[in-house]
């Protein structure tokens, strides 16, 4: 595989007309390729995409995928398209190379790439790394699975800039030469098991972030995640593990409430844990990873420490919404898997009324049984996962079924007592009721503000 020798005369099919599909179509068209976009969305719902594609002179089809999709030198696949679709399997069978949008964009990216993946914490860590680089005065683009696709930016990035990319397992599934200068793997917990044949297959997708790195590239990874550390310690790169449990002779660690980075075999005090503005053990991991990634590309220690003191977190991740009647309302819509909810529950001392549910992804909810039994006054359950979750949790806490987010917020208010937290932390995808987790979180916030 690898980058095709001739982009200028290449015929490229783009599968999926979401943001990344349109962005990569625009990029390839600007490089002289002949581009065709195919999406199964009904044409009457695709006015915005059609307008965008016609403005750049790209041919398209909506409503179904025709055989024209295979009349190409290679295919670029949107991350929202499952790899196990018959047409994707057929493309591979007939010898068509399939790439993700981040792979294609990386062919044209002159700036070094810092790439971040993991089951949890990607968005917070990606945003924080971007803030650190911005504070250092370096031109910085934060893109990928967060914000806009990197294809929209590569033309304007010079070698002295930096591209900070959140990358999902779906994007990593179809990389070939994608090579981050610093690659960050935060953690791996069971997720997206509706899209992967096994947990090992999901882990293998995450590990691909390191696949093309060489001896002078940096690999940043958790020393406290057994699956991750076993893979990371075997890498032939400049390894930068991080931990909150042990003292390391490389990377970063925490001792007596103080955060250290190991530089030239000596620990250097970066910051005290209590000075880091974003709270919780999970955010300590995110902060360590961010510091190591930024340091790998030469950001001064004082800039990193100052950013950690200032950074307040990201929308939809343990985001305070309001207090009303002595009850705090918190938006954690980005918690789309069980592990994220486990961390969220551990972030509060107060009793919790938990709004959860959505589209189940083959979840094993058993890690939540103990914290739910101990901390959760009531669970308000929404979405297609609600019946399964009710069955799993009905002997752990009170379970209340809700027909909509509006109904869930109203019932959560009734269940909550003064001093409680009403927490939206779903453990599920949003696509059964909402466009995405951001739409779900905004709707929650709107309804809470209207109480």
C-alpha positions, 0 to 999 in steps of 0.5 A, a space after each residue: 500500500 502506501 501513498 499512491 505515486 500519482 494523486 494528480 491522475 488518480 480516481 478516488 471514491 470517498 465512502 461517506 459524505 460526513 465532515 471528514 468525507 467532504 474534507 478529504 474530497 476537497 483536499 484530493 480534488 485540490 491535488 488534481 484527483 478525480 473524486 466521487 463521493 458515495 453515501 447511503 443517506 436519502 438525497 432529500 436529507 443531503 442538501 447541505 452535503 450536496 451544496 458542499 460537493 457541487 461547490 468544489 466540482 465533485 461528483 456524488 451519489 446519495 440514497 444507495 451505493 452503486 458499483 461506480 464506487 469500485 471504479 477507483 484506484 483507491 477508496 477513502 472511508 469515513 470513520 462512521 462506516 463499519 469495516 464489516 460492511 459487505 461493500 467494504 469487504 468486496 472492495 478489499 477482495 477486488 484489491 482496492 486499497 482503503 484509507 482513512 481520512 487522517 491517513 490521506 491528510 498525513 500524506 500532505 502534512 508538512 507539520 509534525 503530528 501529535 496523535 492521541 487515542 485511547 478508550 477514554 480521555 482523548 478529547 480532554 488530552 487532545 484539547 489540553 495538548 493543543 492549549 499547551 502548544 498554543 501557549 508556547 507560541 507555536 501555530 497549532 491545529 487541533 483536529 481529527 476526531 475532535 472539531 474539523 477534519 485535518 484535511 481542512 488544514 494541511 495546506 496551511 501547515 508549515 514545518 514549524 507548526 504542529 498538528 494535534 489529532 484525536 484519532 479513533 480506532 475507526 480512523 486507525 483501522 485504515 492507516 498505512 503510512 500515518 506516522 506521528 512524531 509523538 503518539 499517545 495511547 491513554 488506555 484501552 477498555 472494552 468499547 465499540 464491541 458492536 463494530 469489532 469481532 473481539 476485544 483483541 481486534 479493538 486493541 489491535 486497532 488502537 496499537 496501530 497508532 505506533 505502527 510506523 514510528 521509528 527510533 527517533 519518534 516518541 511513544 507516550 503510554 499508560 504504565 498502569 494499563 496492563 494491555 497498553 504497557 505490555 505493548 508499549 514497553 516492546 516498542 523501539 521508539 523513545 518511550 515515555 510511559 506515565 503512571 500515578 502508582 509507581 516511580 519510573 526511571 523514564 516518562 512521568 509519575 506522581 509521588 507524594 502529590 507532586 508530578 515529576 517528568 524524568 529528564 536526562 535520567 533525573 526526575 524534574 518537579 513539574 507541578 503539584 497535583 493540587 495545582 492542576 485545575 481539572 480534577 480527578 485521577 483520570 485527569 491526572 493521567 490526561 495531564 501527565 500524557 499531555 505534558 510528556 507529548 508537549 515536552 517531546 516536541 520541546 515545549 518548556 516546562 514552565 509553559 506546560 505547568 502554567 497551562 495545567 493551572 489554567 485549563 478548565 476542561 472540555 464541554 460534555 466532560 464532567 461539565 458543570 451546568 448549574 445548581 438549583 435547589 441545592 442540587 448540582 447538574 453535571 453534563 458528562 455526555 461524552 461518557 459513551 462507555 462503561 469505563 468513562 462512567 466508572 471514572 465519573 462516579 468516582 469524581 463525586 462524594 455526593 449522592 448521585 442521580 444518574 441519567 444513563 442509556 442510549 445505544 448499547 455497544 455490547 457493553 458489560 456493565 458489571 464494573 459499575 455494579 459496586 459504585 452504583 450500589 454505593 453512590 447512586 440514589 437512582 438511575 434514570 434510563 433512556 434509549 434502546 439500552 434502557 431495558 437491558 440496563 434496568 435488568 442489570 441494575 434493578 437490584 443495585 439501585 432504584 431504576 426509573 424509565 424515561 421516554 426522552 431527555 426531557 422526561 429524564 431531566 424532569 424525573 431526575 429532578 424529582 428523585 434528587 435531594 438537596 446536596 445531590 448531583 444529577 449526572 448525565 453519564 450515559 455509558 452508551 452511544 447517542 445515535 438512537 436519539 441524537 445526532 451525536 454525544 454533543 447534541 445529547 449534551 446540549 439538549 441536556 444543558 438546555 433542559 436543565 437551564 429551563 428548569 
